[in-house]
Amino acid sequence: MERLPLKPASALLLAALLLASAAADAPSVPAGSDSPKKCVLSGLWVNELGSRMVISPPDGAGAFSGSYLTAVTASNEAIVQSPLHGAQHHPDQRAQPTFAFTVRWKFTTSTTAFVGQCFLDEAGEETLETLWLLRKEVPTRGEDWQSTLVGKNVFTRIK
């Protein structure tokens, strides 16, 4: 099967549409109600590849920060922990909030943008379903077609 290039603007639009669709299905939690347990984004997380991240509690506006230690790379450089910064719909307003964050890799010239949603299943287990766009630096505009990678990761809480 031929691989078709995905323009960065098209990939961002696709990610935004998918996030908006997921957010529309998220249950709203009225303030002061006897609501079920909420999915909390802050804490320690690991994905299916072994990458780990730490997310701080959000501030009043939903902004958060943290760090990301990837388990995989196409770079020849040694992997080091990298900062992440993002925002979420505050859990006081949503039981399963949507979020977005970026990671500026310290060991390479790439940057990754993640979008996702925090889910809580019937057993009380939390997962983060994410889509990501990784933009790698290319030497010329003519090579822009190969500069953006798209993927998906599922994170589970480290207890």
Wavefront OBJ file of the C-alpha trace (Angstrom):
o trace
v 0.000 0.000 0.000
v 1.340 3.443 -0.924
v 1.934 5.825 1.977
v 0.321 9.172 1.343
v 1.980 12.242 2.877
v -0.050 14.034 5.533
v 0.356 17.807 5.491
v 0.795 19.273 9.009
v -2.288 21.509 8.660
v -4.423 18.524 7.582
v -3.117 16.402 10.433
v -3.895 19.132 12.993
v -7.410 19.524 11.590
v -7.952 15.752 11.786
v -6.719 15.671 15.397
v -8.962 18.615 16.330
v -12.016 16.946 14.771
v -11.327 13.683 16.579
v -10.874 15.489 19.894
v -14.067 17.489 19.395
v -15.975 14.300 18.608
v -14.685 12.589 21.758
v -15.463 15.658 23.876
v -19.056 15.739 22.646
v -19.612 12.248 24.090
v -18.033 13.028 27.480
v -20.512 13.183 30.352
v -21.025 16.559 31.986
v -20.889 16.717 35.780
v -23.027 19.407 37.374
v -21.378 21.274 40.243
v -22.474 20.068 43.670
v -24.032 16.831 42.451
v -23.387 13.385 43.858
v -21.289 12.514 40.851
v -19.388 9.323 40.147
v -15.621 9.235 40.502
v -13.798 11.479 38.032
v -10.825 10.698 35.832
v -7.816 12.678 37.075
v -5.054 13.566 34.631
v -2.343 14.358 37.185
v 0.018 11.611 38.309
v 2.353 8.987 36.854
v 1.511 7.286 33.533
v 3.031 4.638 31.228
v 2.057 3.741 27.652
v 2.126 0.458 25.733
v 5.707 1.148 24.544
v 7.042 1.814 28.049
v 7.236 5.608 27.750
v 6.539 7.348 31.067
v 5.229 10.747 32.008
v 4.504 12.731 35.133
v 1.711 15.326 35.023
v 1.222 17.974 37.715
v -2.221 18.912 39.062
v -3.836 21.589 36.867
v -4.073 25.196 37.997
v -7.408 27.017 38.164
v -7.394 27.561 34.400
v -6.621 23.887 33.667
v -2.954 24.436 32.722
v -0.478 21.749 33.746
v 3.164 20.813 33.271
v 5.297 17.748 33.754
v 7.938 15.581 32.176
v 8.044 12.822 29.565
v 10.596 10.045 29.223
v 10.144 8.284 25.898
v 11.076 4.638 25.491
v 11.456 4.932 21.698
v 13.217 7.265 19.278
v 14.512 7.430 15.726
v 17.334 9.698 16.916
v 20.868 8.467 17.490
v 21.118 10.699 20.573
v 20.736 9.395 24.127
v 17.151 9.709 25.354
v 16.649 12.205 28.188
v 13.590 13.321 30.114
v 11.836 16.213 28.360
v 9.382 18.879 29.579
v 5.687 18.814 28.746
v 3.152 21.653 28.997
v -0.571 21.484 28.417
v -4.138 22.301 29.325
v -7.261 20.331 30.127
v -10.925 20.905 30.776
v -10.934 21.085 34.554
v -12.218 17.871 36.228
v -14.612 19.974 38.335
v -16.451 20.604 35.060
v -16.012 17.234 33.287
v -15.878 13.657 34.587
v -13.669 12.498 31.699
v -11.785 15.631 30.579
v -10.158 16.238 27.223
v -6.626 17.629 27.183
v -3.698 18.611 25.002
v 0.018 18.924 25.684
v 3.283 19.421 23.857
v 6.685 17.872 24.441
v 9.807 19.682 23.258
v 12.342 16.884 23.121
v 15.649 17.840 24.761
v 17.686 15.261 22.816
v 16.451 16.014 19.287
v 15.030 18.889 17.222
v 11.524 17.386 17.157
v 8.384 18.526 18.960
v 5.272 16.432 19.615
v 1.702 17.621 20.208
v -0.669 15.216 21.984
v -4.480 15.458 22.239
v -6.616 13.057 24.189
v -9.184 12.211 26.786
v -8.971 10.781 30.290
v -11.341 7.797 30.632
v -12.594 6.033 33.748
v -13.979 2.504 33.260
v -16.585 0.639 35.339
v -13.826 -0.875 37.529
v -12.439 2.582 38.344
v -9.329 2.170 36.146
v -8.120 5.309 34.395
v -6.641 5.437 30.892
v -5.490 8.256 28.655
v -6.365 7.756 24.980
v -4.111 10.015 22.903
v -3.326 10.916 19.322
v -0.059 12.682 18.539
v 1.722 14.606 15.803
v 5.501 14.622 15.838
v 7.181 17.326 13.772
v 10.791 16.590 12.923
v 13.151 19.152 11.478
v 13.996 18.703 7.789
v 16.781 20.517 5.914
v 14.645 21.965 3.094
v 11.064 22.937 2.348
v 11.070 20.369 -0.435
v 11.408 17.653 2.241
v 8.468 18.997 4.258
v 6.298 16.109 3.031
v 8.212 13.731 5.313
v 8.395 15.963 8.390
v 5.263 14.936 10.301
v 4.483 11.597 11.909
v 1.065 10.672 13.344
v 0.380 8.070 15.999
v -1.720 6.876 18.907
v -0.808 5.872 22.460
v -2.821 4.577 25.397
v -1.490 5.416 28.861
v -2.361 3.654 32.104
v -1.792 4.996 35.590
v 1.297 3.787 37.475
v 0.135 2.893 40.978
l 1 2 3 4 5 6 7 8 9 10 11 12 13 14 15 16 17 18 19 20 21 22 23 24 25 26 27 28 29 30 31 32 33 34 35 36 37 38 39 40 41 42 43 44 45 46 47 48 49 50 51 52 53 54 55 56 57 58 59 60 61 62 63 64 65 66 67 68 69 70 71 72 73 74 75 76 77 78 79 80 81 82 83 84 85 86 87 88 89 90 91 92 93 94 95 96 97 98 99 100 101 102 103 104 105 106 107 108 109 110 111 112 113 114 115 116 117 118 119 120 121 122 123 124 125 126 127 128 129 130 131 132 133 134 135 136 137 138 139 140 141 142 143 144 145 146 147 148 149 150 151 152 153 154 155 156 157 158 159
